Amino acid sequence: MAKFTKSMKETHTILLPDMLHYHNELLQAAFGACGYQVEILPEEENLPGYSLPHISNDYCLPTVLILGQVLASLRSGRFQPDRIAFMEPQAGGACRAGNIYNSIIQCMRKLGYAQIPVISLNAFGKEKHPGFTITPKLLLCAIAAVCFGDLLMTLYQQVRPYECRQGEVAACRERWNRRLCEDIRAGKHMSGKKREEQYRQIVRDFARIPVKERSIRRVGITGEIYMKFSPIGNEHLEQFLRKQDCAYRMGGFINYAIYLADSEREDRKLNGAGQMTLKGYDMVLHYLLRIQHDLYRSITEESRFVPDAEFARMKELASPVIDKGCHTGDGWLIAAEVADLAEKGYRNILILHPFGCLVSHVCARGIMKKLHARYPHVNIQTVEYDYDSSRTLRESRILLGISGNADSR
């Protein structure tokens, strides 16, 4: 496997799949602040057509689509193979999506592109490259990107359906997105206090947008992380829901990031890790929980905005449905997000999961009986995505999942 060297930092563009759509540009800025040139791979037609000739057709949909993006970029002619590297996020665990990294490497070798480095983006020190290091500066910039991305997503989704002047909320989000990208790239407002000042300015800006009371169907979205956040994975679900005149909401990325750190700590503890190792994880978790608390407190300063439940509360919400020891893939977090949405008054909830993902079948479909028993007044539906299934059938399933009554606001 080719390594990403220190000299490549000046000459290579790192190509990253479109996975966190609301956070992409902010994360690009975070990498840019540390001297990396990162570009998000564009959406292409018929991505399975690029990937399936090279892998088994029983791979999960995220693998098929992400590998398709990688191979489509090579076919496009936009990039010189000797001047690019690919980056693939890895959360670890037993989820087969963790094998996407190796699948990309194998395809590069088979197709004669062994010179292209494939970087694993993970917080656990796996698959190291001499030219790519997660430094404290990069970590701080990435945390800022995730926090601001979650904030803009939360406010955008809560205000957009009620705006008096169509497009005003999107324009506000875009304006702040550009400004925050410039700040992150320049290393400005990185400290906790400075970030909180920015949070409040953003919240006030969205709160000033004129809104109107209207009866509208409210839909909660949760599920496998790629399917939930990537419009490529969920086939532009948000656009579809907007056409149905729905107000939708999805949980942010921060709880998922804390969930990963917490799950890793539990695994290390079960495998006999020493006290110093566990104390290190405790320090990381304490820091992330404080960041989350500061962000959510800023959101609640305007009574019309409601943040996600904080991590400790999410654990409590999931416990009657699934054991907290279930942390393969998205584990207990899906049940927690469903419960949080139900408690916030959402009467229609979609759980998105890809075909071929055994973890999602356990953690999404496997919890449905308990969820229906606990929230009988909520219309909870799973929506399965596959590359060769009928769009009409899937959209019918979504329409079934949003068939509850509209809510007034």
VOGU-3710 file (C-alpha; in Angstrom, 3 decimals, decimal comma):
1> makftksmke> 0,000/0,000/0,000  1,317/3,427/-0,946  1,949/5,784/1,956  0,961/9,441/2,090  4,337/11,096/2,631  5,207/14,481/4,071  6,126/15,838/0,635  2,684/14,836/-0,706  1,078/17,354/1,622  2,275/20,070/-0,779
11> thtillpdml> 1,525/18,285/-4,044  -1,523/16,046/-3,538  -5,261/16,620/-3,279  -7,016/14,379/-0,764  -10,408/13,213/-2,035  -13,070/12,509/0,581  -16,486/10,835/-0,025  -19,610/12,901/0,585  -20,693/11,521/3,960  -21,485/14,493/6,252
21> hyhnellqaa> -23,266/16,797/3,858  -23,964/19,621/6,356  -20,365/19,550/7,584  -18,384/19,007/4,366  -17,219/22,560/3,667  -16,415/23,228/7,315  -14,322/20,051/7,511  -12,540/21,047/4,295  -11,643/24,316/5,997  -10,378/22,416/9,062
31> fgacgyqvei> -8,020/20,353/6,896  -7,022/23,480/4,980  -6,032/25,201/8,234  -3,428/22,469/8,690  -2,056/22,602/5,151  -4,042/19,757/3,559  -5,870/20,269/0,292  -9,116/18,298/0,617  -11,887/18,033/-1,952  -15,272/16,352/-1,514
41> lpeeenlpgy> -16,031/13,827/-4,232  -19,023/14,902/-6,350  -22,160/12,871/-6,894  -22,194/10,908/-10,154  -24,848/8,967/-12,021  -24,971/5,178/-11,594  -22,318/4,804/-8,902  -22,997/1,041/-8,539  -22,000/0,692/-12,191  -18,488/1,793/-11,266
51> slphisndyc> -18,044/-0,350/-8,149  -19,946/-3,619/-8,674  -17,624/-4,993/-11,413  -14,881/-5,020/-8,760  -16,636/-6,229/-5,592  -19,233/-8,805/-4,617  -22,820/-7,631/-5,043  -23,636/-8,564/-1,451  -21,614/-5,660/-0,061  -23,632/-3,095/1,861
61> lptvlilgqv> -24,910/-0,015/0,041  -22,479/2,483/1,667  -19,563/0,395/0,365  -21,069/0,227/-3,123  -21,686/3,990/-3,263  -18,446/5,190/-1,660  -16,296/2,907/-3,783  -18,354/4,049/-6,773  -17,480/7,669/-6,003  -13,792/6,769/-5,777
71> laslrsgrfq> -13,750/4,914/-9,098  -15,905/7,514/-10,844  -13,379/10,194/-9,880  -10,624/8,199/-11,594  -12,711/7,712/-14,744  -13,668/11,387/-14,903  -10,205/12,566/-15,937  -10,424/15,506/-13,531  -7,573/14,240/-11,385  -4,046/13,071/-12,100
81> pdriafmepq> -3,515/9,699/-10,363  -0,009/10,793/-9,298  -1,391/13,883/-7,562  -4,260/12,517/-5,487  -4,927/10,459/-2,361  -8,196/9,059/-1,090  -9,399/9,365/2,483  -11,935/7,047/4,102  -13,338/7,589/7,629  -13,163/4,501/9,847
91> aggacragni> -15,137/4,182/13,068  -13,877/0,672/13,817  -15,946/-2,162/15,238  -17,514/-5,154/13,501  -19,489/-3,151/10,934  -18,591/-4,222/7,392  -18,344/-0,552/6,393  -15,024/-0,671/8,228  -13,810/-2,734/5,280  -14,441/0,063/2,774
101> ynsiiqcmrk> -10,889/1,254/3,420  -9,414/-2,107/2,437  -11,803/-2,434/-0,515  -10,524/0,854/-1,927  -6,901/-0,292/-1,536  -7,616/-3,602/-3,252  -9,369/-1,866/-6,156  -6,471/0,564/-6,582  -4,072/-2,373/-6,868  -6,275/-4,324/-9,307
111> lgyaqipvis> -6,753/-1,316/-11,572  -3,087/-0,336/-11,637  -3,283/2,650/-9,290  -1,139/1,237/-6,488  0,680/4,592/-6,284  -2,446/6,306/-4,911  -2,357/6,474/-1,081  -5,533/5,623/0,820  -5,671/7,398/4,183  -7,715/6,074/7,073
121> lnafgkekhp> -9,398/8,898/8,988  -9,790/7,590/12,522  -9,171/8,720/16,072  -7,577/5,484/17,252  -4,172/5,573/15,552  -4,911/2,884/12,957  -3,278/2,701/9,502  -0,727/5,475/10,021  0,795/7,584/7,237  3,940/9,716/7,721
131> gftitpklll> 2,410/12,691/5,897  -0,939/12,729/7,692  -1,184/13,258/11,423  -4,137/14,294/13,566  -2,425/17,128/15,414  -4,011/19,116/18,266  -4,626/21,957/15,802  -6,401/19,685/13,317  -8,443/18,141/16,117  -9,470/21,561/17,423
141> caiaavcfgd> -10,430/22,764/13,939  -12,369/19,563/13,243  -14,269/19,868/16,527  -15,190/23,448/15,618  -16,328/22,261/12,175  -18,543/19,550/13,661  -20,049/21,884/16,280  -20,806/24,644/13,791  -22,097/22,117/11,257  -24,486/20,648/13,828
151> llmtlyqqvr> -25,623/24,111/14,869  -26,351/25,322/11,344  -28,154/22,074/10,505  -30,287/22,225/13,662  -31,327/25,841/13,164  -31,889/25,462/9,423  -34,164/22,458/9,877  -36,182/24,078/12,671  -36,776/27,424/10,944  -36,989/26,636/7,206
161> pyecrqgeva> -40,526/25,150/7,149  -41,972/28,258/8,806  -40,111/31,076/7,023  -42,213/33,918/5,664  -39,880/34,651/2,750  -38,837/31,504/0,927  -35,086/31,023/0,732  -34,210/33,353/3,613  -33,177/30,510/5,946  -31,012/28,857/3,291
171> acrerwnrrl> -29,343/32,200/2,585  -28,646/32,718/6,306  -27,112/29,266/6,573  -24,977/29,795/3,474  -23,788/33,188/4,708  -22,697/31,767/8,053  -21,195/28,697/6,409  -18,907/30,868/4,279  -17,920/33,044/7,220  -17,192/30,077/9,484
181> cediragkhm> -15,133/28,362/6,790  -12,986/31,482/6,518  -12,594/31,637/10,310  -11,664/27,963/10,653  -9,195/28,138/7,773  -7,569/31,148/9,450  -7,618/29,511/12,895  -9,980/32,143/14,353  -12,544/31,550/17,121  -11,155/28,126/17,991
191> sgkkreeqyr> -11,219/28,448/21,790  -14,339/27,382/23,673  -15,187/30,940/24,728  -14,829/32,316/21,217  -16,928/29,484/19,797  -19,702/30,195/22,298  -19,764/33,842/21,205  -20,155/32,666/17,606  -22,885/30,213/18,602  -24,921/33,010/20,153
201> qivrdfarip> -24,521/35,277/17,137  -25,670/32,493/14,826  -28,651/31,610/17,016  -29,721/35,272/17,203  -29,394/35,624/13,435  -31,700/32,671/12,783  -34,099/33,843/15,501  -34,547/37,162/13,674  -35,916/35,453/10,557  -39,697/36,106/10,376
211> vkersirrvg> -41,787/32,941/10,679  -45,472/32,098/10,445  -47,681/29,667/12,333  -48,826/26,783/10,162  -50,025/23,219/10,378  -47,371/20,945/8,960  -46,348/17,308/9,261  -43,191/16,894/11,333  -40,857/14,020/10,502  -37,868/12,745/12,479
221> itgeiymkfs> -34,991/11,078/10,635  -32,517/8,646/12,155  -30,712/5,459/11,161  -27,332/4,299/9,915  -24,974/7,288/9,941  -24,136/7,363/6,213  -27,744/6,867/5,144  -28,908/9,603/7,482  -26,453/12,328/6,522  -25,462/11,631/2,909
231> pignehleqf> -27,934/12,697/0,206  -26,210/10,170/-2,058  -27,043/7,396/0,399  -30,647/8,438/1,102  -31,376/9,544/-2,477  -31,976/13,163/-1,487  -34,581/12,352/1,138  -34,683/15,947/2,356  -35,719/17,214/-1,081  -38,445/14,579/-1,226
241> lrkqdcayrm> -39,766/15,563/2,218  -39,751/19,241/1,254  -41,899/18,386/-1,769  -44,336/16,685/0,626  -44,379/19,910/2,697  -42,837/18,285/5,778  -40,786/19,775/8,571  -37,997/17,274/9,202  -35,257/16,931/11,767  -32,259/14,671/12,238
251> ggfinyaiyl> -29,913/14,301/15,197  -26,497/15,946/14,970  -23,090/14,329/14,596  -21,797/15,263/18,059  -23,728/12,537/19,879  -22,395/10,005/17,367  -18,811/11,166/17,973  -19,263/10,856/21,754  -20,935/7,481/21,260  -17,856/6,231/19,378
261> adseredrkl> -15,477/7,395/22,117  -17,703/5,938/24,840  -18,030/2,607/22,995  -14,271/2,393/22,490  -13,739/3,023/26,190  -16,172/0,243/27,101  -14,422/-2,172/24,718  -11,008/-1,323/26,186  -12,360/-1,773/29,707  -13,836/-5,193/28,887
271> ngagqmtlkg> -10,521/-6,227/27,340  -8,580/-5,391/30,494  -7,137/-1,962/29,659  -5,100/-0,302/32,402  -6,253/2,596/34,552  -4,102/5,121/32,685  -5,710/4,168/29,367  -9,201/4,429/30,827  -8,373/7,783/32,435  -7,284/9,015/29,005
281> ydmvlhyllr> -10,655/8,055/27,554  -12,413/9,668/30,511  -10,593/12,941/29,816  -11,600/12,844/26,139  -15,224/12,088/27,032  -15,330/14,845/29,644  -14,023/17,325/27,062  -16,533/16,264/24,403  -19,430/16,341/26,859  -18,490/19,863/27,942
291> iqhdlyrsit> -18,336/20,998/24,316  -21,745/19,486/23,664  -23,228/21,133/26,768  -21,896/24,550/25,774  -23,336/24,229/22,258  -26,761/23,039/23,405  -26,957/25,719/26,086  -26,418/28,358/23,392  -29,248/26,886/21,318  -31,715/26,972/24,215
301> eesrfvpdae> -31,078/30,667/24,864  -33,772/31,195/22,231  -36,868/29,386/23,481  -38,073/28,557/19,969  -35,061/26,284/19,307  -34,654/22,805/20,775  -31,326/20,898/20,722  -30,893/17,142/20,742  -30,786/15,451/24,119  -27,315/15,423/25,652
311> farmkelasp> -25,387/12,171/25,632  -26,205/11,002/29,175  -29,909/11,542/28,518  -29,629/9,653/25,208  -28,291/6,639/27,093  -31,233/6,790/29,478  -33,713/6,981/26,609  -32,243/3,927/24,899  -31,974/1,696/27,983  -35,615/0,426/28,028
321> vidkgchtgd> -35,290/-0,576/24,361  -31,762/-1,963/23,888  -28,795/-2,650/26,145  -26,054/-0,003/26,257  -23,553/-2,791/25,561  -24,866/-2,964/21,989  -22,428/-0,665/20,224  -21,665/-2,427/16,977  -22,187/0,058/14,159  -24,742/2,622/15,325
331> gwliaaevad> -25,725/0,351/18,221  -28,082/1,766/20,809  -27,838/5,295/19,407  -30,613/4,713/16,849  -33,061/3,712/19,589  -31,999/6,769/21,592  -32,594/9,119/18,649  -36,050/7,620/18,017  -36,938/8,071/21,686  -35,597/11,641/21,720
341> laekgyrnil> -37,620/12,550/18,626  -40,757/10,955/20,083  -40,353/12,880/23,334  -39,936/16,100/21,348  -43,360/15,546/19,787  -42,459/14,036/16,429  -45,274/11,684/15,446  -43,624/10,404/12,259  -40,139/8,877/12,439  -38,110/7,255/9,658
351> ilhpfgclvs> -35,251/4,863/10,444  -32,971/4,633/7,397  -30,763/1,619/6,839  -28,957/0,015/3,904  -29,647/-3,407/2,531  -26,789/-5,773/3,294  -26,003/-4,149/6,638  -26,489/-6,864/9,252  -25,793/-4,393/12,053  -28,629/-2,125/10,917
361> hvcargimkk> -31,023/-5,050/10,701  -30,332/-5,746/14,374  -30,168/-2,154/15,627  -32,948/-0,735/13,422  -35,473/-3,466/12,615  -34,665/-5,530/15,696  -35,866/-2,804/18,059  -39,149/-2,006/16,287  -41,375/-4,156/18,503  -40,179/-2,463/21,684
371> lharyphvni> -40,335/1,001/20,103  -43,937/0,478/18,969  -44,875/-0,785/22,431  -43,213/2,172/24,139  -44,476/4,832/21,699  -47,806/3,525/20,363  -48,880/7,028/19,298  -45,846/7,464/17,014  -45,686/6,267/13,398  -42,223/4,637/13,269
381> qtveydydss> -41,130/3,042/9,990  -37,892/1,566/8,713  -36,828/2,480/5,188  -34,380/0,165/3,466  -32,149/1,395/0,643  -30,561/-0,787/-2,009  -28,969/0,025/-5,359  -31,332/-2,177/-7,388  -34,610/-1,726/-5,505  -37,499/0,274/-6,899
391> rtlresrill> -37,515/3,998/-6,133  -41,303/3,962/-6,339  -41,523/1,209/-3,727  -39,138/3,060/-1,416  -40,977/6,360/-1,779  -44,233/4,547/-1,012  -42,602/3,278/2,168  -41,540/6,827/3,063  -45,049/8,136/2,407  -46,375/5,427/4,717
401> gisgnadsr> -43,884/6,583/7,320  -45,047/10,206/7,180  -48,766/9,486/7,035  -49,483/10,753/10,537  -51,344/13,945/11,325  -49,844/17,381/10,806  -48,720/19,399/13,837  -49,494/23,046/14,448  -46,739/25,504/15,175
//
